[in-house]
Amino acid sequence: MIIRLMKPDDFEQLKNIHEQFYSDDFTFQEFIGRKWLDKFVIANDSNEIIVAGGVRLITECIAITDKSKSVRDRREALLLLLEASKFISGRNGYEGIHSFVDRNDDNWIEILKKYGFEPTKNAALYLQVR
């Protein structure tokens, strides 16, 4: 097997793989059109693609809050933080913002949902590289 950078010549084969196995999950454009650090394919000796993917850039909203402040002030500040985060993410070509929340913090999860966050379709996993 060989690993190499993805190129436009691969799109036909990738579209076929997508149509067969992933068309109910996301569009081909959602896969190919995202912001990537780099994308590559792993192909066999006959240049048949076995796996295609890479490292995609995502935005994450990270915040700390002074919980001694009034709920009203914290709510107003949160909304301003979210508006600024949406603006910066959109201006830089990102489609959305992630927020990774302690799965036991139901209150914070519900607050973020109230302001437009949605659960991800799939579970988020993490691989440490350093």
C-alpha positions as CSV (number, residue, x, y, z in Angstrom):
1,M,0.0,0.0,0.0
2,I,1.0,3.6,-0.6
3,I,0.1,6.8,1.1
4,R,0.0,10.0,-0.9
5,L,-1.6,13.4,-1.1
6,M,-5.2,13.5,-2.3
7,K,-5.5,15.0,-5.8
8,P,-8.5,16.0,-8.0
9,D,-7.9,12.8,-10.1
10,D,-9.0,10.8,-7.0
11,F,-12.4,12.5,-6.8
12,E,-14.2,10.1,-9.1
13,Q,-13.1,7.1,-7.1
14,L,-13.9,8.9,-3.8
15,K,-17.4,9.9,-5.1
16,N,-18.1,6.2,-5.7
17,I,-16.9,5.2,-2.2
18,H,-19.0,8.0,-0.7
19,E,-22.1,7.1,-2.7
20,Q,-21.9,3.4,-1.7
21,F,-21.1,3.9,2.0
22,Y,-21.6,7.4,3.3
23,S,-24.3,9.3,1.3
24,D,-26.8,9.0,4.2
25,D,-24.3,10.5,6.6
26,F,-22.9,13.6,4.8
27,T,-22.6,15.0,1.3
28,F,-19.5,14.5,-0.8
29,Q,-18.9,18.3,-0.7
30,E,-19.0,18.2,3.1
31,F,-16.2,15.7,3.0
32,I,-14.0,17.2,0.3
33,G,-14.8,20.9,0.9
34,R,-13.7,21.3,4.5
35,K,-10.6,23.2,5.7
36,W,-7.8,20.7,5.9
37,L,-4.2,20.8,7.1
38,D,-3.7,18.1,4.5
39,K,-5.7,15.2,3.0
40,F,-4.4,12.0,1.6
41,V,-5.3,8.6,0.3
42,I,-4.1,5.1,1.1
43,A,-4.2,3.0,-2.1
44,N,-3.2,-0.5,-3.1
45,D,-0.6,-1.2,-5.8
46,S,-3.4,-0.9,-8.4
47,N,-4.1,2.6,-7.2
48,E,-7.5,1.6,-5.8
49,I,-8.3,3.8,-2.8
50,I,-8.8,1.9,0.4
51,V,-9.0,4.9,2.8
52,A,-9.1,8.7,2.2
53,G,-9.0,11.4,4.8
54,G,-6.6,13.6,6.7
55,V,-6.5,16.3,9.3
56,R,-9.3,18.8,9.3
57,L,-9.2,22.1,11.1
58,I,-12.1,22.8,13.4
59,T,-12.9,25.8,15.6
60,E,-13.5,25.4,19.3
61,C,-15.0,27.9,21.7
62,I,-13.2,27.8,25.0
63,A,-14.2,30.1,27.9
64,I,-13.9,30.6,31.6
65,T,-16.5,32.4,33.6
66,D,-16.4,34.4,36.8
67,K,-19.2,32.6,38.6
68,S,-19.3,35.2,41.3
69,K,-20.9,37.7,38.8
70,S,-24.6,37.9,38.4
71,V,-26.4,35.4,36.1
72,R,-27.6,38.4,34.0
73,D,-24.1,39.6,33.4
74,R,-22.7,36.1,32.7
75,R,-25.6,35.5,30.2
76,E,-24.9,38.9,28.4
77,A,-21.1,38.2,28.3
78,L,-21.7,34.6,27.0
79,L,-23.9,36.0,24.2
80,L,-21.2,38.5,23.2
81,L,-18.5,35.8,23.3
82,L,-20.6,33.6,21.1
83,E,-21.3,36.4,18.6
84,A,-17.6,37.2,18.4
85,S,-16.7,33.6,18.0
86,K,-19.3,33.1,15.3
87,F,-18.0,36.2,13.5
88,I,-14.3,35.2,13.6
89,S,-15.1,31.6,12.6
90,G,-17.2,32.6,9.7
91,R,-14.7,35.3,8.5
92,N,-12.1,32.6,8.4
93,G,-14.2,30.1,6.4
94,Y,-15.3,27.8,9.1
95,E,-18.8,26.2,9.0
96,G,-19.3,25.9,12.8
97,I,-17.9,26.0,16.3
98,H,-17.4,23.1,18.6
99,S,-17.6,23.3,22.4
100,F,-16.4,20.3,24.4
101,V,-18.3,20.2,27.6
102,D,-18.0,17.9,30.6
103,R,-20.7,15.3,29.8
104,N,-21.9,15.5,33.4
105,D,-22.6,19.2,33.2
106,D,-26.1,19.0,32.0
107,N,-26.9,22.6,32.9
108,W,-24.1,24.0,30.7
109,I,-25.0,21.7,27.9
110,E,-28.6,22.9,28.0
111,I,-27.5,26.6,28.1
112,L,-25.3,26.1,25.0
113,K,-28.2,24.3,23.2
114,K,-30.5,27.2,24.0
115,Y,-28.1,29.4,22.1
116,G,-27.8,27.3,19.0
117,F,-25.3,24.5,19.8
118,E,-26.4,21.0,18.8
119,P,-25.1,17.6,19.8
120,T,-22.6,16.2,17.3
121,K,-23.8,13.3,15.2
122,N,-21.0,11.1,16.4
123,A,-19.0,10.8,19.7
124,A,-16.0,13.0,20.0
125,L,-12.7,11.1,20.6
126,Y,-9.2,12.4,21.2
127,L,-5.8,11.1,20.3
128,Q,-2.9,12.8,22.0
129,V,0.1,13.2,19.7
130,R,2.6,14.9,22.1
